[in-house]
Amino acid sequence: MKTLTIRNVPRDLDEALQGERARRGTSLNQTVLDLLHQQLGVGVVRSNGLGRLAGAWSDAEFEQFQEVTGVFERVDEELWR
């Protein structure tokens, strides 16, 4: 394993890291490693955060959406003359 030293960490970044460390209840080292893994997509599945929305509608909800937005598919002939 490699050891890294990070110098000149801005105060606001240090405060954010310390807050995240406390929130997670882990060491600062583990918190930084977890954040680096997550942000760089190393050893974890990367996500844009939209996966929780995909396929989340029931069939009834989809049908309701189709009904409500169906008007957008109609062409107003008067406007296109």
mmCIF file as gemmi writes it, N, C-alpha and C atoms, coordinates in Angstrom:
data_model
loop_
_atom_site.group_PDB
_atom_site.id
_atom_site.type_symbol
_atom_site.label_atom_id
_atom_site.label_alt_id
_atom_site.label_comp_id
_atom_site.label_asym_id
_atom_site.label_entity_id
_atom_site.label_seq_id
_atom_site.pdbx_PDB_ins_code
_atom_site.Cartn_x
_atom_site.Cartn_y
_atom_site.Cartn_z
_atom_site.occupancy
_atom_site.B_iso_or_equiv
_atom_site.pdbx_formal_charge
_atom_site.auth_seq_id
_atom_site.auth_asym_id
_atom_site.pdbx_PDB_model_num
ATOM 1 N N . MET Axp A 1 ? 0.846 -1.185 0 1 0 ? 1 A 1
ATOM 2 C CA . MET Axp A 1 ? 0 0 0 1 0 ? 1 A 1
ATOM 3 C C . MET Axp A 1 ? 0.884 1.238 0 1 0 ? 1 A 1
ATOM 4 N N . LYS Axp A 2 ? 0.423 2.225 -0.68 1 0 ? 2 A 1
ATOM 5 C CA . LYS Axp A 2 ? 1.13 3.493 -0.804 1 0 ? 2 A 1
ATOM 6 C C . LYS Axp A 2 ? 0.637 4.449 0.268 1 0 ? 2 A 1
ATOM 7 N N . THR Axp A 3 ? 1.518 5.288 0.769 1 0 ? 3 A 1
ATOM 8 C CA . THR Axp A 3 ? 1.164 6.326 1.727 1 0 ? 3 A 1
ATOM 9 C C . THR Axp A 3 ? 1.267 7.671 1.037 1 0 ? 3 A 1
ATOM 10 N N . LEU Axp A 4 ? 0.238 8.484 1.162 1 0 ? 4 A 1
ATOM 11 C CA . LEU Axp A 4 ? 0.226 9.817 0.563 1 0 ? 4 A 1
ATOM 12 C C . LEU Axp A 4 ? 0.16 10.871 1.654 1 0 ? 4 A 1
ATOM 13 N N . THR Axp A 5 ? 0.802 11.993 1.387 1 0 ? 5 A 1
ATOM 14 C CA . THR Axp A 5 ? 0.703 13.155 2.26 1 0 ? 5 A 1
ATOM 15 C C . THR Axp A 5 ? 0.109 14.277 1.442 1 0 ? 5 A 1
ATOM 16 N N . ILE Axp A 6 ? -0.909 14.908 1.973 1 0 ? 6 A 1
ATOM 17 C CA . ILE Axp A 6 ? -1.53 16.027 1.273 1 0 ? 6 A 1
ATOM 18 C C . ILE Axp A 6 ? -1.23 17.288 2.063 1 0 ? 6 A 1
ATOM 19 N N . ARG Axp A 7 ? -0.612 18.248 1.408 1 0 ? 7 A 1
ATOM 20 C CA . ARG Axp A 7 ? -0.241 19.498 2.07 1 0 ? 7 A 1
ATOM 21 C C . ARG Axp A 7 ? -1.175 20.624 1.66 1 0 ? 7 A 1
ATOM 22 N N . ASN Axp A 8 ? -1.167 21.677 2.462 1 0 ? 8 A 1
ATOM 23 C CA . ASN Axp A 8 ? -1.886 22.918 2.162 1 0 ? 8 A 1
ATOM 24 C C . ASN Axp A 8 ? -3.377 22.694 1.945 1 0 ? 8 A 1
ATOM 25 N N . VAL Axp A 9 ? -3.981 21.9 2.827 1 0 ? 9 A 1
ATOM 26 C CA . VAL Axp A 9 ? -5.422 21.651 2.754 1 0 ? 9 A 1
ATOM 27 C C . VAL Axp A 9 ? -6.136 22.914 3.239 1 0 ? 9 A 1
ATOM 28 N N . PRO Axp A 10 ? -6.97 23.524 2.402 1 0 ? 10 A 1
ATOM 29 C CA . PRO Axp A 10 ? -7.692 24.728 2.821 1 0 ? 10 A 1
ATOM 30 C C . PRO Axp A 10 ? -8.584 24.439 4.033 1 0 ? 10 A 1
ATOM 31 N N . ARG Axp A 11 ? -8.767 25.441 4.86 1 0 ? 11 A 1
ATOM 32 C CA . ARG Axp A 11 ? -9.536 25.293 6.091 1 0 ? 11 A 1
ATOM 33 C C . ARG Axp A 11 ? -10.957 24.779 5.825 1 0 ? 11 A 1
ATOM 34 N N . ASP Axp A 12 ? -11.618 25.333 4.779 1 0 ? 12 A 1
ATOM 35 C CA . ASP Axp A 12 ? -12.993 24.908 4.512 1 0 ? 12 A 1
ATOM 36 C C . ASP Axp A 12 ? -13.062 23.436 4.106 1 0 ? 12 A 1
ATOM 37 N N . LEU Axp A 13 ? -12.052 22.969 3.375 1 0 ? 13 A 1
ATOM 38 C CA . LEU Axp A 13 ? -12.009 21.56 2.992 1 0 ? 13 A 1
ATOM 39 C C . LEU Axp A 13 ? -11.75 20.684 4.212 1 0 ? 13 A 1
ATOM 40 N N . ASP Axp A 14 ? -10.849 21.123 5.077 1 0 ? 14 A 1
ATOM 41 C CA . ASP Axp A 14 ? -10.576 20.387 6.304 1 0 ? 14 A 1
ATOM 42 C C . ASP Axp A 14 ? -11.839 20.278 7.158 1 0 ? 14 A 1
ATOM 43 N N . GLU Axp A 15 ? -12.55 21.385 7.285 1 0 ? 15 A 1
ATOM 44 C CA . GLU Axp A 15 ? -13.783 21.375 8.074 1 0 ? 15 A 1
ATOM 45 C C . GLU Axp A 15 ? -14.821 20.427 7.472 1 0 ? 15 A 1
ATOM 46 N N . ALA Axp A 16 ? -14.927 20.447 6.141 1 0 ? 16 A 1
ATOM 47 C CA . ALA Axp A 16 ? -15.874 19.554 5.472 1 0 ? 16 A 1
ATOM 48 C C . ALA Axp A 16 ? -15.481 18.093 5.682 1 0 ? 16 A 1
ATOM 49 N N . LEU Axp A 17 ? -14.193 17.795 5.574 1 0 ? 17 A 1
ATOM 50 C CA . LEU Axp A 17 ? -13.724 16.42 5.794 1 0 ? 17 A 1
ATOM 51 C C . LEU Axp A 17 ? -13.953 15.987 7.241 1 0 ? 17 A 1
ATOM 52 N N . GLN Axp A 18 ? -13.686 16.872 8.174 1 0 ? 18 A 1
ATOM 53 C CA . GLN Axp A 18 ? -13.899 16.539 9.586 1 0 ? 18 A 1
ATOM 54 C C . GLN Axp A 18 ? -15.388 16.307 9.863 1 0 ? 18 A 1
ATOM 55 N N . GLY Axp A 19 ? -16.226 17.123 9.25 1 0 ? 19 A 1
ATOM 56 C CA . GLY Axp A 19 ? -17.667 16.932 9.413 1 0 ? 19 A 1
ATOM 57 C C . GLY Axp A 19 ? -18.134 15.618 8.832 1 0 ? 19 A 1
ATOM 58 N N . GLU Axp A 20 ? -17.611 15.274 7.659 1 0 ? 20 A 1
ATOM 59 C CA . GLU Axp A 20 ? -17.966 13.999 7.019 1 0 ? 20 A 1
ATOM 60 C C . GLU Axp A 20 ? -17.455 12.826 7.849 1 0 ? 20 A 1
ATOM 61 N N . ARG Axp A 21 ? -16.254 12.971 8.388 1 0 ? 21 A 1
ATOM 62 C CA . ARG Axp A 21 ? -15.673 11.935 9.242 1 0 ? 21 A 1
ATOM 63 C C . ARG Axp A 21 ? -16.567 11.684 10.442 1 0 ? 21 A 1
ATOM 64 N N . ALA Axp A 22 ? -17.022 12.763 11.08 1 0 ? 22 A 1
ATOM 65 C CA . ALA Axp A 22 ? -17.875 12.635 12.252 1 0 ? 22 A 1
ATOM 66 C C . ALA Axp A 22 ? -19.228 12.031 11.88 1 0 ? 22 A 1
ATOM 67 N N . ARG Axp A 23 ? -19.762 12.45 10.728 1 0 ? 23 A 1
ATOM 68 C CA . ARG Axp A 23 ? -21.056 11.926 10.286 1 0 ? 23 A 1
ATOM 69 C C . ARG Axp A 23 ? -20.985 10.423 10.043 1 0 ? 23 A 1
ATOM 70 N N . ARG Axp A 24 ? -19.894 9.985 9.431 1 0 ? 24 A 1
ATOM 71 C CA . ARG Axp A 24 ? -19.735 8.563 9.118 1 0 ? 24 A 1
ATOM 72 C C . ARG Axp A 24 ? -19.306 7.743 10.327 1 0 ? 24 A 1
ATOM 73 N N . GLY Axp A 25 ? -18.68 8.413 11.286 1 0 ? 25 A 1
ATOM 74 C CA . GLY Axp A 25 ? -18.17 7.698 12.453 1 0 ? 25 A 1
ATOM 75 C C . GLY Axp A 25 ? -16.948 6.857 12.132 1 0 ? 25 A 1
ATOM 76 N N . THR Axp A 26 ? -16.155 7.31 11.156 1 0 ? 26 A 1
ATOM 77 C CA . THR Axp A 26 ? -14.945 6.588 10.77 1 0 ? 26 A 1
ATOM 78 C C . THR Axp A 26 ? -13.736 7.502 10.96 1 0 ? 26 A 1
ATOM 79 N N . SER Axp A 27 ? -12.564 6.933 10.779 1 0 ? 27 A 1
ATOM 80 C CA . SER Axp A 27 ? -11.345 7.734 10.874 1 0 ? 27 A 1
ATOM 81 C C . SER Axp A 27 ? -11.266 8.685 9.679 1 0 ? 27 A 1
ATOM 82 N N . LEU Axp A 28 ? -10.458 9.713 9.819 1 0 ? 28 A 1
ATOM 83 C CA . LEU Axp A 28 ? -10.26 10.649 8.714 1 0 ? 28 A 1
ATOM 84 C C . LEU Axp A 28 ? -9.658 9.913 7.521 1 0 ? 28 A 1
ATOM 85 N N . ASN Axp A 29 ? -8.709 9.036 7.772 1 0 ? 29 A 1
ATOM 86 C CA . ASN Axp A 29 ? -8.08 8.273 6.703 1 0 ? 29 A 1
ATOM 87 C C . ASN Axp A 29 ? -9.115 7.456 5.936 1 0 ? 29 A 1
ATOM 88 N N . GLN Axp A 30 ? -9.973 6.736 6.668 1 0 ? 30 A 1
ATOM 89 C CA . GLN Axp A 30 ? -10.993 5.907 6.008 1 0 ? 30 A 1
ATOM 90 C C . GLN Axp A 30 ? -11.987 6.767 5.247 1 0 ? 30 A 1
ATOM 91 N N . THR Axp A 31 ? -12.344 7.898 5.832 1 0 ? 31 A 1
ATOM 92 C CA . THR Axp A 31 ? -13.284 8.8 5.163 1 0 ? 31 A 1
ATOM 93 C C . THR Axp A 31 ? -12.713 9.29 3.842 1 0 ? 31 A 1
ATOM 94 N N . VAL Axp A 32 ? -11.452 9.709 3.849 1 0 ? 32 A 1
ATOM 95 C CA . VAL Axp A 32 ? -10.815 10.202 2.617 1 0 ? 32 A 1
ATOM 96 C C . VAL Axp A 32 ? -10.707 9.08 1.595 1 0 ? 32 A 1
ATOM 97 N N . LEU Axp A 33 ? -10.323 7.886 2.027 1 0 ? 33 A 1
ATOM 98 C CA . LEU Axp A 33 ? -10.24 6.757 1.096 1 0 ? 33 A 1
ATOM 99 C C . LEU Axp A 33 ? -11.603 6.44 0.485 1 0 ? 33 A 1
ATOM 100 N N . ASP Axp A 34 ? -12.639 6.42 1.327 1 0 ? 34 A 1
ATOM 101 C CA . ASP Axp A 34 ? -13.987 6.141 0.824 1 0 ? 34 A 1
ATOM 102 C C . ASP Axp A 34 ? -14.432 7.198 -0.186 1 0 ? 34 A 1
ATOM 103 N N . LEU Axp A 35 ? -14.175 8.467 0.115 1 0 ? 35 A 1
ATOM 104 C CA . LEU Axp A 35 ? -14.564 9.544 -0.798 1 0 ? 35 A 1
ATOM 105 C C . LEU Axp A 35 ? -13.796 9.469 -2.114 1 0 ? 35 A 1
ATOM 106 N N . LEU Axp A 36 ? -12.512 9.16 -2.037 1 0 ? 36 A 1
ATOM 107 C CA . LEU Axp A 36 ? -11.715 9.018 -3.265 1 0 ? 36 A 1
ATOM 108 C C . LEU Axp A 36 ? -12.213 7.836 -4.103 1 0 ? 36 A 1
ATOM 109 N N . HIS Axp A 37 ? -12.478 6.708 -3.457 1 0 ? 37 A 1
ATOM 110 C CA . HIS Axp A 37 ? -13.019 5.555 -4.183 1 0 ? 37 A 1
ATOM 111 C C . HIS Axp A 37 ? -14.322 5.93 -4.882 1 0 ? 37 A 1
ATOM 112 N N . GLN Axp A 38 ? -15.181 6.585 -4.134 1 0 ? 38 A 1
ATOM 113 C CA . GLN Axp A 38 ? -16.499 6.943 -4.668 1 0 ? 38 A 1
ATOM 114 C C . GLN Axp A 38 ? -16.384 7.914 -5.833 1 0 ? 38 A 1
ATOM 115 N N . GLN Axp A 39 ? -15.63 8.96 -5.67 1 0 ? 39 A 1
ATOM 116 C CA . GLN Axp A 39 ? -15.55 9.994 -6.702 1 0 ? 39 A 1
ATOM 117 C C . GLN Axp A 39 ? -14.772 9.556 -7.93 1 0 ? 39 A 1
ATOM 118 N N . LEU Axp A 40 ? -13.798 8.678 -7.747 1 0 ? 40 A 1
ATOM 119 C CA . LEU Axp A 40 ? -12.996 8.218 -8.879 1 0 ? 40 A 1
ATOM 120 C C . LEU Axp A 40 ? -13.556 6.938 -9.502 1 0 ? 40 A 1
ATOM 121 N N . GLY Axp A 41 ? -14.553 6.369 -8.859 1 0 ? 41 A 1
ATOM 122 C CA . GLY Axp A 41 ? -15.172 5.167 -9.405 1 0 ? 41 A 1
ATOM 123 C C . GLY Axp A 41 ? -14.288 3.949 -9.32 1 0 ? 41 A 1
ATOM 124 N N . VAL Axp A 42 ? -13.383 3.919 -8.357 1 0 ? 42 A 1
ATOM 125 C CA . VAL Axp A 42 ? -12.477 2.783 -8.192 1 0 ? 42 A 1
ATOM 126 C C . VAL Axp A 42 ? -13.068 1.824 -7.174 1 0 ? 42 A 1
ATOM 127 N N . GLY Axp A 43 ? -13.351 0.604 -7.619 1 0 ? 43 A 1
ATOM 128 C CA . GLY Axp A 43 ? -13.85 -0.408 -6.712 1 0 ? 43 A 1
ATOM 129 C C . GLY Axp A 43 ? -15.308 -0.255 -6.323 1 0 ? 43 A 1
ATOM 130 N N . VAL Axp A 44 ? -15.997 0.687 -6.944 1 0 ? 44 A 1
ATOM 131 C CA . VAL Axp A 44 ? -17.42 0.88 -6.664 1 0 ? 44 A 1
ATOM 132 C C . VAL Axp A 44 ? -18.145 1.087 -7.987 1 0 ? 44 A 1
ATOM 133 N N . VAL Axp A 45 ? -19.422 0.848 -7.973 1 0 ? 45 A 1
ATOM 134 C CA . VAL Axp A 45 ? -20.233 1.096 -9.152 1 0 ? 45 A 1
ATOM 135 C C . VAL Axp A 45 ? -20.55 2.58 -9.202 1 0 ? 45 A 1
ATOM 136 N N . ARG Axp A 46 ? -20.164 3.238 -10.293 1 0 ? 46 A 1
ATOM 137 C CA . ARG Axp A 46 ? -20.43 4.666 -10.43 1 0 ? 46 A 1
ATOM 138 C C . ARG Axp A 46 ? -21.885 4.881 -10.797 1 0 ? 46 A 1
ATOM 139 N N . SER Axp A 47 ? -22.424 5.967 -10.284 1 0 ? 47 A 1
ATOM 140 C CA . SER Axp A 47 ? -23.824 6.279 -10.541 1 0 ? 47 A 1
ATOM 141 C C . SER Axp A 47 ? -23.987 7.777 -10.664 1 0 ? 47 A 1
ATOM 142 N N . ASN Axp A 48 ? -24.872 8.182 -11.555 1 0 ? 48 A 1
ATOM 143 C CA . ASN Axp A 48 ? -25.173 9.607 -11.676 1 0 ? 48 A 1
ATOM 144 C C . ASN Axp A 48 ? -26.305 10.01 -10.736 1 0 ? 48 A 1
ATOM 145 N N . GLY Axp A 49 ? -26.764 9.089 -9.932 1 0 ? 49 A 1
ATOM 146 C CA . GLY Axp A 49 ? -27.807 9.382 -8.966 1 0 ? 49 A 1
ATOM 147 C C . GLY Axp A 49 ? -29.219 9.245 -9.513 1 0 ? 49 A 1
ATOM 148 N N . LEU Axp A 50 ? -29.337 8.955 -10.8 1 0 ? 50 A 1
ATOM 149 C CA . LEU Axp A 50 ? -30.665 8.865 -11.404 1 0 ? 50 A 1
ATOM 150 C C . LEU Axp A 50 ? -31.221 7.448 -11.413 1 0 ? 50 A 1
ATOM 151 N N . GLY Axp A 51 ? -30.402 6.485 -11.045 1 0 ? 51 A 1
ATOM 152 C CA . GLY Axp A 51 ? -30.84 5.097 -11.063 1 0 ? 51 A 1
ATOM 153 C C . GLY Axp A 51 ? -32.055 4.856 -10.191 1 0 ? 51 A 1
ATOM 154 N N . ARG Axp A 52 ? -32.144 5.584 -9.087 1 0 ? 52 A 1
ATOM 155 C CA . ARG Axp A 52 ? -33.28 5.387 -8.188 1 0 ? 52 A 1
ATOM 156 C C . ARG Axp A 52 ? -34.58 5.823 -8.841 1 0 ? 52 A 1
ATOM 157 N N . LEU Axp A 53 ? -34.501 6.632 -9.904 1 0 ? 53 A 1
ATOM 158 C CA . LEU Axp A 53 ? -35.71 7.089 -10.582 1 0 ? 53 A 1
ATOM 159 C C . LEU Axp A 53 ? -36.112 6.18 -11.738 1 0 ? 53 A 1
ATOM 160 N N . ALA Axp A 54 ? -35.161 5.482 -12.297 1 0 ? 54 A 1
ATOM 161 C CA . ALA Axp A 54 ? -35.427 4.653 -13.469 1 0 ? 54 A 1
ATOM 162 C C . ALA Axp A 54 ? -36.331 3.484 -13.106 1 0 ? 54 A 1
ATOM 163 N N . GLY Axp A 55 ? -37.389 3.339 -13.848 1 0 ? 55 A 1
ATOM 164 C CA . GLY Axp A 55 ? -38.3 2.235 -13.63 1 0 ? 55 A 1
ATOM 165 C C . GLY Axp A 55 ? -39.094 2.331 -12.346 1 0 ? 55 A 1
ATOM 166 N N . ALA Axp A 56 ? -39.175 3.519 -11.797 1 0 ? 56 A 1
ATOM 167 C CA . ALA Axp A 56 ? -39.827 3.69 -10.504 1 0 ? 56 A 1
ATOM 168 C C . ALA Axp A 56 ? -41.336 3.843 -10.633 1 0 ? 56 A 1
ATOM 169 N N . TRP Axp A 57 ? -41.838 4.042 -11.827 1 0 ? 57 A 1
ATOM 170 C CA . TRP Axp A 57 ? -43.272 4.221 -12.007 1 0 ? 57 A 1
ATOM 171 C C . TRP Axp A 57 ? -43.97 2.88 -12.103 1 0 ? 57 A 1
ATOM 172 N N . SER Axp A 58 ? -45.133 2.82 -11.513 1 0 ? 58 A 1
ATOM 173 C CA . SER Axp A 58 ? -45.969 1.64 -11.705 1 0 ? 58 A 1
ATOM 174 C C . SER Axp A 58 ? -46.635 1.773 -13.073 1 0 ? 58 A 1
ATOM 175 N N . ASP Axp A 59 ? -47.267 0.7 -13.543 1 0 ? 59 A 1
ATOM 176 C CA . ASP Axp A 59 ? -47.975 0.755 -14.82 1 0 ? 59 A 1
ATOM 177 C C . ASP Axp A 59 ? -49.087 1.797 -14.781 1 0 ? 59 A 1
ATOM 178 N N . ALA Axp A 60 ? -49.768 1.88 -13.651 1 0 ? 60 A 1
ATOM 179 C CA . ALA Axp A 60 ? -50.866 2.849 -13.514 1 0 ? 60 A 1
ATOM 180 C C . ALA Axp A 60 ? -50.34 4.281 -13.568 1 0 ? 60 A 1
ATOM 181 N N . GLU Axp A 61 ? -49.202 4.519 -12.93 1 0 ? 61 A 1
ATOM 182 C CA . GLU Axp A 61 ? -48.609 5.857 -12.954 1 0 ? 61 A 1
ATOM 183 C C . GLU Axp A 61 ? -48.162 6.233 -14.36 1 0 ? 61 A 1
ATOM 184 N N . PHE Axp A 62 ? -47.61 5.261 -15.086 1 0 ? 62 A 1
ATOM 185 C CA . PHE Axp A 62 ? -47.186 5.525 -16.463 1 0 ? 62 A 1
ATOM 186 C C . PHE Axp A 62 ? -48.389 5.86 -17.341 1 0 ? 62 A 1
ATOM 187 N N . GLU Axp A 63 ? -49.454 5.105 -17.185 1 0 ? 63 A 1
ATOM 188 C CA . GLU Axp A 63 ? -50.668 5.371 -17.958 1 0 ? 63 A 1
ATOM 189 C C . GLU Axp A 63 ? -51.211 6.766 -17.649 1 0 ? 63 A 1
ATOM 190 N N . GLN Axp A 64 ? -51.196 7.141 -16.382 1 0 ? 64 A 1
ATOM 191 C CA . GLN Axp A 64 ? -51.671 8.47 -15.993 1 0 ? 64 A 1
ATOM 192 C C . GLN Axp A 64 ? -50.786 9.544 -16.624 1 0 ? 64 A 1
ATOM 193 N N . PHE Axp A 65 ? -49.487 9.329 -16.63 1 0 ? 65 A 1
ATOM 194 C CA . PHE Axp A 65 ? -48.555 10.278 -17.245 1 0 ? 65 A 1
ATOM 195 C C . PHE Axp A 65 ? -48.854 10.407 -18.741 1 0 ? 65 A 1
ATOM 196 N N . GLN Axp A 66 ? -49.071 9.277 -19.395 1 0 ? 66 A 1
ATOM 197 C CA . GLN Axp A 66 ? -49.376 9.289 -20.822 1 0 ? 66 A 1
ATOM 198 C C . GLN Axp A 66 ? -50.652 10.072 -21.103 1 0 ? 66 A 1
ATOM 199 N N . GLU Axp A 67 ? -51.659 9.892 -20.276 1 0 ? 67 A 1
ATOM 200 C CA . GLU Axp A 67 ? -52.916 10.611 -20.46 1 0 ? 67 A 1
ATOM 201 C C . GLU Axp A 67 ? -52.724 12.116 -20.3 1 0 ? 67 A 1
ATOM 202 N N . VAL Axp A 68 ? -52.02 12.508 -19.27 1 0 ? 68 A 1
ATOM 203 C CA . VAL Axp A 68 ? -51.85 13.929 -18.962 1 0 ? 68 A 1
ATOM 204 C C . VAL Axp A 68 ? -50.976 14.628 -20.008 1 0 ? 68 A 1
ATOM 205 N N . THR Axp A 69 ? -49.972 13.936 -20.526 1 0 ? 69 A 1
ATOM 206 C CA . THR Axp A 69 ? -49.051 14.571 -21.475 1 0 ? 69 A 1
ATOM 207 C C . THR Axp A 69 ? -49.428 14.297 -22.932 1 0 ? 69 A 1
ATOM 208 N N . GLY Axp A 70 ? -50.458 13.519 -23.159 1 0 ? 70 A 1
ATOM 209 C CA . GLY Axp A 70 ? -50.877 13.202 -24.525 1 0 ? 70 A 1
ATOM 210 C C . GLY Axp A 70 ? -51.192 14.426 -25.35 1 0 ? 70 A 1
ATOM 211 N N . VAL Axp A 71 ? -51.663 15.484 -24.717 1 0 ? 71 A 1
ATOM 212 C CA . VAL Axp A 71 ? -52.001 16.717 -25.427 1 0 ? 71 A 1
ATOM 213 C C . VAL Axp A 71 ? -50.772 17.305 -26.144 1 0 ? 71 A 1
ATOM 214 N N . PHE Axp A 72 ? -49.589 17.014 -25.654 1 0 ? 72 A 1
ATOM 215 C CA . PHE Axp A 72 ? -48.368 17.543 -26.274 1 0 ? 72 A 1
ATOM 216 C C . PHE Axp A 72 ? -48.065 16.895 -27.617 1 0 ? 72 A 1
ATOM 217 N N . GLU Axp A 73 ? -48.682 15.772 -27.881 1 0 ? 73 A 1
ATOM 218 C CA . GLU Axp A 73 ? -48.47 15.064 -29.136 1 0 ? 73 A 1
ATOM 219 C C . GLU Axp A 73 ? -49.373 15.586 -30.249 1 0 ? 73 A 1
ATOM 220 N N . ARG Axp A 74 ? -50.412 16.299 -29.894 1 0 ? 74 A 1
ATOM 221 C CA . ARG Axp A 74 ? -51.359 16.799 -30.899 1 0 ? 74 A 1
ATOM 222 C C . ARG Axp A 74 ? -50.825 18.06 -31.562 1 0 ? 74 A 1
ATOM 223 N N . VAL Axp A 75 ? -51.018 18.14 -32.87 1 0 ? 75 A 1
ATOM 224 C CA . VAL Axp A 75 ? -50.615 19.325 -33.63 1 0 ? 75 A 1
ATOM 225 C C . VAL Axp A 75 ? -51.826 20.242 -33.77 1 0 ? 75 A 1
ATOM 226 N N . ASP Axp A 76 ? -51.646 21.479 -33.429 1 0 ? 76 A 1
ATOM 227 C CA . ASP Axp A 76 ? -52.709 22.471 -33.578 1 0 ? 76 A 1
ATOM 228 C C . ASP Axp A 76 ? -52.622 22.992 -35.012 1 0 ? 76 A 1
ATOM 229 N N . GLU Axp A 77 ? -53.529 22.524 -35.843 1 0 ? 77 A 1
ATOM 230 C CA . GLU Axp A 77 ? -53.523 22.903 -37.267 1 0 ? 77 A 1
ATOM 231 C C . GLU Axp A 77 ? -53.617 24.418 -37.471 1 0 ? 77 A 1
ATOM 232 N N . GLU Axp A 78 ? -54.343 25.114 -36.604 1 0 ? 78 A 1
ATOM 233 C CA . GLU Axp A 78 ? -54.483 26.567 -36.716 1 0 ? 78 A 1
ATOM 234 C C . GLU Axp A 78 ? -53.138 27.27 -36.587 1 0 ? 78 A 1
ATOM 235 N N . LEU Axp A 79 ? -52.289 26.775 -35.703 1 0 ? 79 A 1
ATOM 236 C CA . LEU Axp A 79 ? -50.981 27.4 -35.495 1 0 ? 79 A 1
ATOM 237 C C . LEU Axp A 79 ? -50.032 27.174 -36.671 1 0 ? 79 A 1
ATOM 238 N N . TRP Axp A 80 ? -50.265 26.152 -37.485 1 0 ? 80 A 1
ATOM 239 C CA . TRP Axp A 80 ? -49.348 25.802 -38.562 1 0 ? 80 A 1
ATOM 240 C C . TRP Axp A 80 ? -49.831 26.235 -39.938 1 0 ? 80 A 1
ATOM 241 N N . ARG Axp A 81 ? -50.782 27.13 -39.981 1 0 ? 81 A 1
ATOM 242 C CA . ARG Axp A 81 ? -51.251 27.622 -41.281 1 0 ? 81 A 1
ATOM 243 C C . ARG Axp A 81 ? -50.439 28.786 -41.746 1 0 ? 81 A 1
